[in-house]
C-alpha cells in the first residue's frame, strides 16, 4: 500500500500544480479584468492604470502567479475585491454549510444506489428492472436546476411540507429536526443524479459478477440468489464502483453551485456564483483551486480504497 501511495501522490501533486496554473491563467486572460469591475466603464485610463499597479496586475504573468501561489502555500488567500472581507473567512463560513449539504447528498446517493442495485439483482424481476431503469434514466436526464425548481414549487410553496430554501437560522446542532428539514430538498436535488448513475454502474458490475464461474457454480449447487449477491458478488463489485464513486463526487461539487443558487443555500456554491458575476477574481480563483484540490483528494482516497478492496492493485504496485 505504501508503494502504491508513493506512486500516486506525486501524480496528484503535479495535476494540482498544472490546475493552479490553468485557473490563474484563464482568469487573467478573460476580457474585462477586476479593474473594470471595480472602477466601472466610465473610469479614466489613468485611474485604471493606477489601480492595476496597486493590485499588481501590471507585473508579468509568472511574477503574479508566483506571488499568488506562495501566498496560497502560506494559507494567505488575500481579500475579496467585490464581496468584501478576508477570503479565508468567507470560505470558512460557507465551507461548513457545503460540507453538510454534500454529506447529506452523498448519503442520499449511496442509499439510493445500493438499494436499487440490490433490488434489481437480488429479485431478478424483469418488470422491476424496467422500472428501475426508467427511474435511473429520468434522474440522470432531468437537469439539476429543473428538479430543484420543481421540488421548491411542489414541496416548499404549494404543499408547504418543507422550507423552500435557505439554511437553519440557529445552525445545525441547536435543533437537528429543523436542520434536517432545510437539508431534505437540496440533498435530494444534489444526490439523486449521482445516486442514479452510481446505481447503474453498481448494477452492471453485479451482473458481471453473477455471470462469472463462481456465481454460476453456486447457483447450480442450490445457493440462493440473495446469498450469492450479498456474500460474494457485492464485495467483488465494490472496487470498480468505489473508483466510479470518486469520479461522481466531483460532479457533486459542480452541481452544488446550481443547487445552492436554486435554494438560496449559503455555501461555497453560492459564494462562487457571487464571485463570478461580480468578477471577484481573487475569490473565484481560490474557490476553483479548492474545488480541484477536493476532487483530487477524493479521487486519491477512492484509489486507496480500491487498492485496499482489490489485492491485485497492491500486488501490482509492489511488483
N, C-alpha and C positions, 0 to 999 in steps of 0.2 A: 504493500500500500504506500509505503514511504517513497519508493522509486516511482510509483505512478504519480504521486503528488509532485515530486521534483520535476517530472516531465511536463505536467500540466500547468503549474503555477507560472513559469516563465512565459509560456504562450499567452496566458491570461493577462499578464502584466504588459506584454507587447501590444496586445489588442487594445488594452485600456489606453496606452500611450498614443497609439495611432488614432483612437477615437477622440482623445482630447485635442489633438492637432486638427482633426477634421471639424470638430464642433467649433473650435476657436476660429478657424479659417472661414467657415461658411458664414458665421455671424458677422465677420469683419467685411466680407465682400458683398453683403446684401445692400442694395441701394437705399440711401437714406439712413445714415448712421444715428447713434444716440444724440449727436449734437442737433440733428434736425428735430428729434422728438422733444428735446429739452428747450430749444430756443424757438421752435415754430418756423413756419415758412417765411415770415417777414424779417428774420434776423439778417443783419448786415454781414458781409463776408469777414470783416474784422472781428466781429463778435464770434462768428463760427470758428475762425482760426484761433482766437484766444481760448475758447472752450476746448477745442481739440488739443491744444497744448496743455491745458490744465488737466485733462483726462489722460494725457499720454498717448493720444491717438495719432499724433504726428510722428511718432517713432516708427522704426521698421517693424515688419510683422513679427520677425523672430524675437526682437527685443521685447515687444509687447507680450508674446507668448511665454517667454522665459520668466518675465515678471509675474505673469498670472499664474503659471504652473508652480512657481516657487512659493507663491502666497498660498495656493491650494494645499501644497505639501505641509505648510505650517499651520493649516486649518484656519487661515485668514481668508475668508471668502469675499471680503470687501463690503461695500454699501450698495444698496439698490438706488438706481437713478430716479425711478418713477414711483414705484410702490412705496419706497421710503423705509429707512431703518437698516440695521445690520442684516446681511443676507443669512448669517448663521441663526439669528433669532427668528427670522421668517421661516426658515426651513425647519427648525426645531418645533415651531408651533404647528406647522402643517404636517410634519412627519408622523406625529402620533396618530392624528386622525386618519392619514392614509394607510398606516400600518394596521390600524384596527379594521378599516374597510377592506383592505386586501386580505387580511386574515379571515374575515368573515366570508369574503368571496371565494377564497381557497377552500374553506370548509364546505360551502355550497357545491363547488365544482367537484371535490373529491367524493362527497356523499352521493351526488347525482351520478358521477361516472361509475363508481364501484357498484352502486345499486342497479343501474341499468345494464351494465355489462354482465353482472352475475345473474340477473333475472333472465336475460336472453340466453346465456349459455347453460345455466342450471336447468331451466324448464324446457328449453329447446322446442318452443312452440312457434309455428310459422306465423300465426296471427300476432302474437306478442312481439316477435321480431320485426314485423312490418310496422306495428305501432311505434316501437322504439326507434326504428329507422326514420320514420316520419317526424317524430319529435326532435330527434337529433338534427335532421335537415332544417327544420323550421328554426330551431335555436341558433344554428350557425348562420342561416341566411338573413334573419332579421337584424338590421343594424342596431348597434347598442343604443344610440340616441333615440331611435324609434321605440324600442322596447321600454326604455326608461320613461319616455313621454307617455306611453300608453299606461304604464303602471301608476304614474303620478295622477293621470286623469281618472283612472278607474278606482284604485285603492285609496288614493290620497284626497281627491277632490269630490268625486261622485259618491263613493261609498263611505268615505271618511273613516276607514279602518286603521290607517297608519298615517304618520306625518308625511306630508308631500315633499319635504326637503329639509335641509339644514342639519345641524348637529345637536346633540343633547345640551341644553343650556347649562346644566350643572356638571358636565363631564360624564365619563363612562362608569365611574366607580360609585358615585353618590347614590344613584338609583338605577341599577342594572336593568330592571324591567323596562324602564322608559328608554334607556340607551339602546336596547335591542330593537325596540320599535322603530327608532331612527335608522337602524342598520339594515332592516329586512329588505326594503325595496332596492336601495343601491347595491346591496350584496347580491341579490338575485340578478339584477341587471348586469353586474360585472362578472358574476361567476357562471351564469347559465351558458354562454357560448363556450367558455373554457371547459366546463363540465361535459358539454355535448361532444366537443372534439376529443376530449380525453376518453369518454365512454366509447366512441367509435374506435379509437386506437386500441383500447384495452380489449374490446370485444373481438377485434381482428386477431390480436395476439393470443387470446384464449382459444379461438377457433383453430389457429395454427397449432397450438399445443395439443388440442384434443385430436388432431389428425396425426400426431406422431405415434410411433410404435408402442411406447409405454402406455399411452392412453387407450389405444385400440386393444392392447392385450388385457388391460384392466377391465374394459367393458366385456370382453369375451369371457372373462372369469366371473362375471356377475357383479362387479363393483358398480355401485350406483353412480349416476352422472354427477350428482351433488358432491359425493365424496371425492371423485376424481378432480372436479373443478376446485373445490376448496382446499384439498390436502396436497395437490400436486400441480395442476395446471396454473393456478393463480400465482403461486410462488415463481414458477418458471417464466410467466408472462410479465412479472414486475420489472425486471431490469430495463427492458426496452421502453416500457411505459414510464418509468421514472425519468429516463432521458427526454422523452417527449413532454413530460410534465414540466421539466426545467425550461424547455423552449416556450411552452404555453404561458409560463409565469411572466415572460417578457411581454406577452400580449396584454396581460392584466395591467402592466404599467402604462401602456399606451391607452388602453380603454379607460383607465382611471381619470384621464383628463376629460373625456366626454361625460362619463358618469358623474363626476363631481360638479361639472358645469350644469348638467341637467337638474341635479338635485340640490344645487346650491350648497354643496358639501365643502367645508373649509379645509381642504387638504392640499397636497403638493400639486395635484392635477389642476385645481382651480388657480393656484398660485402661478403655475406655468402658463395657463391661459391668460392671466392678467399681465404677466411679463411679456408675452408675445405681442399682444395687442397694444401695449404701451411702449414697445421697443426697448424694454429694460434689459439690455444685452448682458450686463454682469449677472443679473439674476437668472436669466434664461440659460446662459452657458453653464452655470453651476448646477442648475436643476437637470440639464441634459446630461452632464457628466455624472451626476449622482445616479440618474436612471441607468446609464450604461454600466456603471460600477455595480449596481444592484443586480442587473441582468447577468453580468459576468460572474459574480459571486454565486448567484443561484445556479447558474449552469455548471460551475465548478463543483458545487455541492451535489448537484444531480449526477455528475460524472463519478464523484466519490461514492455516492450511494449505489450507482450502477456497478462499480468495481467491487463493492462490498457484497452485493447480491449475486454477482456473477464471478466466480473464482477465475474464469478464463481471462478476464481483464487483468486481474492481479498477476496471474502467472505469465501473461504476455508481456506486461511491463517489467517483471522481474527478469525474464529471459532477454 
